[in-house]
């Protein structure tokens, strides 16, 4: 006689990922066996009908295509199991077993249960030893791992027992430490609050928080306070004691010309050294640029113990200093030539007749950037290093036109030349904009 079931129904079996469908089927069948045992139904035909009903339409369609399904429950389960598990791959099952690790929040006991389910399909000779080794190797706590390795004869049951007690002690110790820390924080805060309120009024405490120390840059204290971390420390910028580099007040170095203060027979004047000039210029009003000479003066110039005569050209422009030429600067000891010093002849505005003759006779030598004839540059590199051809880098869109113009200019001047075939060495181009709007073309080696 059929019985009416009042138990909650199982969820229908759904066909999911092919690689895990056999494991899902085994779990679903285990749930079905518990369901049948709880229902108290013993009739095999009724159990078979309940199986197909609870399994759902997808399993029913598969079951209709199977042959020799019989009339009882055991035959139906065997046929469906053979369908979902056509062939067990032992190496793959063992791989899955070895990949099993302890999940976050999972206890050692829960990990052991998962491993016991997985090891059933691995066909190990001693599955308990394999589970024990897997727990030791893949447990999340290194302290527990060291504790387990200290045991001389460790079984699976003892492993689970030690893990259970270790996890319990960790939870209890964390609770005790948290409670102790909370109590300590309350006591410390109370003491500090009392001390602060007794020493300073409320208005003073509020004002102190807005004070910024100019020695370290931190708030809450003044300079020269014993609590200041910069006390006795050396500045990395000016190397003076008592402050940090981030608050250093020393001005940034600027590229200013070097000025000297030689003395003429008339008065003290400040001159700028110009070692590339053969004469001296004295500006009447301090002009920013030299103009046509209006007059000249022959003065005696001295610096320290050295005295020399110099002819100054006086120009009538404004707002600039005076220039001291190469010869006068050398005579006064303000400039010393190195043994390898080679001055560059000024051919633009010079009055040297010989130089003007050379410029007129060989104009191609004095135009452009210059080029050495019959010289092929040879780059020395290690022959054992294999050539590297790096991929070109993208040039920002807003400077592409300027980069192309610069490359055309360099090609016109003969500095670079186009490559007509594949090259074993390729380095990417790096374009750097200059402040004046020009482009500097670099190569990232």
C-alpha positions in Angstrom: 0.0 0.0 0.0 1.4 3.4 -1.0 2.1 6.0 1.6 1.5 9.7 1.5 4.7 11.6 2.2 4.7 14.7 4.4 8.4 15.4 4.2 9.9 18.4 2.4 10.8 17.6 -1.1 14.4 17.4 -2.5 15.5 20.0 -5.0 15.5 18.5 -8.6 18.9 17.4 -9.9 20.3 19.9 -12.4 22.9 19.1 -15.0 25.8 21.5 -14.3 29.5 21.4 -15.1 30.5 18.2 -16.8 33.7 17.8 -14.8 31.8 17.9 -11.5 28.5 16.2 -12.4 29.5 12.8 -11.0 30.3 14.4 -7.6 27.0 16.3 -7.7 25.1 13.1 -8.6 26.7 11.2 -5.7 25.7 13.9 -3.2 22.1 14.0 -4.6 21.7 10.2 -4.4 23.0 10.3 -0.8 20.3 12.9 0.1 17.7 10.8 -1.7 18.7 7.7 0.4 18.2 9.7 3.6 14.8 10.9 2.3 13.6 7.3 1.5 14.8 6.1 4.9 12.9 8.9 6.7 9.8 8.2 4.7 9.5 4.6 5.8 8.6 3.4 2.3 9.8 -0.1 1.5 8.1 -0.8 -1.8 10.8 -0.8 -4.5 8.5 0.3 -7.3 7.2 3.2 -5.3 10.8 4.1 -4.3 11.7 4.1 -8.0 8.8 6.4 -8.9 9.7 8.8 -6.1 13.3 8.8 -7.4 12.3 9.8 -10.9 9.8 12.3 -9.6 12.2 14.1 -7.3 15.1 14.0 -9.8 13.3 16.3 -12.1 12.5 16.5 -15.9 16.2 16.5 -17.0 16.9 13.2 -15.3 13.6 11.8 -16.5 14.5 12.5 -20.2 17.9 10.8 -19.7 16.3 7.8 -18.0 13.9 7.3 -20.9 16.9 6.8 -23.2 18.5 4.1 -21.1 18.1 0.4 -21.7 17.3 -2.4 -19.2 16.3 -0.1 -16.4 14.2 -2.8 -14.6 11.3 -2.1 -12.3 13.1 -1.5 -8.9 15.0 1.3 -7.3 18.5 -0.3 -7.2 18.5 -1.0 -11.0 17.4 2.6 -11.7 20.1 4.1 -9.5 22.7 1.9 -11.0 21.8 2.8 -14.6 21.8 6.6 -13.8 25.0 6.3 -11.9 26.7 4.5 -14.8 25.5 7.3 -17.1 26.8 10.1 -14.9 30.0 8.2 -14.1 30.9 6.6 -17.4 34.5 6.0 -16.3 36.4 7.0 -13.1 39.7 8.8 -13.7 41.8 7.8 -10.7 44.7 10.2 -11.4 42.2 13.1 -11.8 40.4 12.2 -8.5 43.8 12.0 -6.7 44.7 15.4 -8.2 41.5 16.9 -6.8 42.3 15.3 -3.5 45.8 16.8 -3.4 44.4 20.2 -4.3 42.0 20.3 -1.3 43.1 23.0 1.2 41.6 24.4 4.3 39.1 27.2 3.5 38.8 30.5 5.4 36.7 29.9 8.5 36.8 26.1 8.1 37.8 24.0 11.0 40.1 21.0 10.9 37.2 18.7 11.6 35.3 20.1 8.6 38.4 19.8 6.4 38.8 16.1 7.5 35.2 15.4 6.5 35.6 16.9 3.0 38.8 14.9 2.6 37.1 11.7 3.6 34.4 12.2 0.9 37.1 12.9 -1.7 39.4 10.0 -0.8 36.7 7.4 -1.5 37.3 7.8 -5.3 41.1 7.8 -5.1 41.6 4.1 -4.2 44.5 4.7 -1.9 45.9 1.8 0.1 45.7 3.7 3.4 43.3 6.6 3.0 43.6 7.7 6.6 47.3 8.4 6.3 46.7 10.3 3.1 44.1 12.5 4.8 46.4 13.1 7.8 49.3 14.2 5.5 46.9 16.4 3.5 45.8 18.2 6.7 49.4 18.7 7.9 50.5 20.1 4.5 47.5 22.3 3.7 46.1 23.6 7.0 46.1 27.4 7.2 47.9 27.7 10.5 51.6 27.3 10.5 51.6 27.1 14.3 49.3 24.1 14.1 51.5 22.5 11.5 54.5 22.7 13.7 52.5 21.3 16.6 51.4 18.3 14.5 54.9 17.6 13.3 56.1 17.3 16.9 54.0 14.2 17.4 56.1 11.0 16.8 53.2 8.6 16.1 50.4 10.7 14.6 47.1 9.1 13.5 44.2 10.8 11.7 42.1 10.7 14.9 44.8 12.3 16.9 45.4 14.9 14.2 41.7 16.0 14.3 41.7 16.0 18.1 44.9 18.2 18.3 43.4 20.5 15.6 40.1 20.8 17.5 41.8 21.7 20.8 44.3 24.1 19.1 41.5 26.0 17.4 39.5 26.2 20.7 42.5 27.5 22.6 43.2 30.1 19.8 39.6 31.4 20.1 39.7 31.6 23.9 43.2 33.3 23.9 42.0 35.9 21.3 38.9 36.7 23.5 41.0 37.1 26.6 43.5 39.4 24.8 40.7 41.5 23.3 39.1 42.0 26.7 42.5 42.8 28.3 43.3 45.3 25.6 39.9 47.0 26.0 40.4 47.4 29.7 43.9 48.8 29.3 42.8 51.3 26.7 40.1 52.6 29.0 42.5 53.0 31.9 45.2 54.8 29.8 42.6 57.1 28.2 41.3 58.0 31.7 44.8 58.8 33.0 45.7 60.9 30.0 42.5 62.8 30.1 42.9 63.6 33.8 46.5 64.7 33.4 45.7 66.9 30.4 42.7 68.6 32.0 44.7 69.3 35.2 47.7 70.9 33.5 46.2 73.0 30.8 42.9 74.9 30.5 40.5 73.9 27.7 41.4 77.0 25.6 45.1 76.4 25.8 44.7 72.7 24.8 42.6 73.8 21.7 45.2 76.4 20.8 48.1 73.9 21.1 46.6 71.6 18.5 46.9 74.5 15.9 50.6 75.1 16.6 53.0 73.9 13.9 56.7 73.5 14.7 58.9 75.1 12.0 61.8 72.7 12.8 60.0 69.4 12.0 56.7 70.5 10.4 54.5 68.6 12.9 51.6 70.1 14.9 51.2 70.1 18.7 54.4 71.7 19.9 56.7 74.7 19.3 60.2 74.8 18.0 63.0 73.8 20.3 60.6 71.7 22.3 62.4 68.7 23.8 59.7 66.4 22.2 60.5 67.7 18.7 61.9 64.9 16.6 64.2 67.3 14.7 66.1 68.1 17.9 69.8 67.4 17.1 69.0 66.0 13.6 70.9 67.1 10.5 69.1 68.7 7.5 69.6 66.7 4.3 69.4 70.0 2.3 71.7 72.5 4.1 73.3 70.0 6.5 72.6 72.2 9.5 71.4 70.9 12.8 68.0 71.3 14.4 65.5 71.0 11.5 64.3 68.7 8.7 64.8 69.2 4.9 61.0 69.5 4.3 60.9 72.8 6.4 64.4 74.1 5.4 64.3 77.8 4.7 67.4 77.9 2.6 66.7 79.2 -0.9 66.9 76.8 -3.8 70.2 77.1 -5.8 69.8 79.2 -9.0 72.0 79.3 -12.0 73.4 82.8 -11.5 76.6 84.1 -13.2 79.7 84.4 -11.1 80.5 88.0 -10.2 83.8 89.4 -9.0 84.6 92.7 -7.3 87.9 94.0 -8.7 88.8 97.7 -8.0 89.5 100.2 -10.7 91.4 103.4 -10.0 88.1 105.4 -10.0 85.9 103.3 -7.7 84.8 99.8 -6.7 82.7 98.1 -9.4 81.1 94.7 -9.8 82.0 92.8 -13.0 80.8 89.6 -14.6 83.5 87.3 -15.9 83.3 86.6 -19.6 86.1 84.3 -20.5 85.1 84.1 -24.1 85.5 87.9 -24.6 88.7 89.6 -25.5 87.7 93.0 -24.2 85.9 94.6 -21.3 82.5 96.3 -21.4 81.4 98.9 -19.0 77.7 99.8 -19.2 76.9 103.5 -18.6 73.4 102.7 -17.2 73.7 98.9 -16.9 72.2 97.8 -20.2 70.9 94.2 -20.6 72.6 93.8 -24.1 75.8 95.4 -25.5 75.2 98.2 -27.9 77.5 100.1 -30.3 80.5 101.5 -28.3 80.1 105.2 -27.7 83.4 105.7 -25.9 86.3 103.9 -24.2 88.4 104.3 -21.1 91.8 103.0 -20.0 91.6 102.0 -16.3 93.9 100.4 -13.8 92.1 97.4 -12.3 93.2 95.5 -9.2 92.0 92.4 -7.3 93.6 91.5 -4.1 97.4 91.9 -4.7 97.3 91.8 -8.5 97.1 95.0 -10.7 96.5 95.2 -14.5 95.4 97.8 -17.1 92.3 97.3 -19.2 90.6 99.3 -21.9 86.8 99.4 -21.3 84.2 100.1 -24.0 81.4 102.2 -22.6 78.0 101.5 -24.0 74.9 103.6 -23.4 72.3 101.0 -22.6 70.6 100.3 -19.3 69.9 97.7 -16.6 72.9 95.3 -16.9 76.2 94.8 -15.2 79.8 95.1 -16.5 81.8 92.4 -18.2 85.4 91.5 -17.5 87.2 89.9 -20.4 89.4 86.7 -20.6 92.8 88.4 -20.5 92.0 90.7 -17.6 90.3 88.0 -15.6 93.4 85.8 -16.1 95.8 88.6 -15.1 93.8 89.2 -11.9 93.9 85.5 -11.0 90.1 85.2 -11.4 90.4 82.5 -14.1 92.8 79.6 -14.5 93.2 77.7 -17.7 93.4 73.9 -17.6 96.2 72.2 -19.4 93.7 70.7 -21.9 91.9 74.1 -22.3 91.0 74.8 -26.0 89.2 78.1 -26.5 86.6 78.4 -29.3 87.4 81.1 -31.8 84.6 83.6 -32.2 84.0 83.9 -35.9 80.7 85.7 -35.8 81.6 89.2 -34.9 85.4 89.1 -34.7 87.8 91.6 -36.2 90.5 89.0 -36.9 91.4 89.4 -40.6 92.9 85.9 -40.9 89.7 84.3 -39.5 87.5 86.3 -41.8 89.7 85.1 -44.7 89.2 81.5 -43.7 85.4 82.0 -43.3 85.2 83.5 -46.7 87.4 80.8 -48.4 85.7 77.8 -46.7 82.1 78.7 -45.9 80.9 75.1 -45.9 83.1 74.4 -42.9 81.7 77.2 -40.8 78.0 76.6 -41.5 75.7 74.0 -39.8 76.7 71.6 -37.1 79.8 70.3 -38.9 80.7 66.8 -40.0 83.8 64.6 -40.1 84.6 63.2 -43.6 85.5 59.6 -44.3 84.7 58.5 -40.7 82.3 55.7 -40.0 81.4 55.5 -36.3 81.8 52.0 -34.8 79.8 51.1 -31.7 81.5 48.6 -29.5 79.3 46.0 -27.8 79.5 42.5 -26.5 79.1 40.1 -29.4 77.7 37.4 -27.1 74.7 39.5 -26.3 71.7 38.6 -28.6 70.2 41.6 -30.4 66.9 43.0 -29.0 64.3 44.7 -31.1 61.9 46.6 -28.8 58.4 47.6 -29.9 57.9 51.3 -30.7 56.2 53.4 -28.0 53.2 55.6 -28.7 53.9 59.3 -29.0 51.3 61.6 -27.4 49.0 63.0 -30.1 49.6 66.7 -29.2 53.3 66.4 -30.0 53.3 64.0 -33.0 53.5 66.9 -35.5 56.4 68.5 -33.6 58.3 65.1 -33.3 57.9 64.5 -37.1 59.2 68.0 -37.8 62.2 67.4 -35.5 62.9 64.1 -37.2 62.8 65.7 -40.7 65.1 68.4 -39.4 67.6 65.9 -38.1 67.5 63.9 -41.3 68.1 67.1 -43.4 71.1 68.0 -41.3 72.5 64.5 -41.8 72.4 63.6 -38.1 70.0 60.6 -38.7 69.1 58.6 -41.7 66.2 56.4 -42.5 66.5 52.6 -42.2 65.6 50.8 -45.4 65.5 47.3 -44.1 65.1 45.2 -40.9 67.5 46.0 -38.1 68.5 43.5 -35.4 68.8 46.3 -32.8 65.7 48.5 -32.3 65.4 50.9 -29.4 62.2 53.0 -28.8 62.1 56.7 -29.3 61.3 59.0 -26.4 60.2 62.6 -27.1 60.8 65.2 -24.4 59.2 68.6 -24.8 61.5 71.6 -24.0 60.3 74.7 -22.2 60.8 76.8 -25.4 58.4 74.6 -27.4 61.1 72.5 -29.1 61.3 68.7 -28.9 64.3 66.7 -27.6 64.5 63.3 -29.4 66.0 60.6 -27.2 66.6 56.9 -27.5 65.8 54.5 -24.6 68.7 52.1 -24.7 
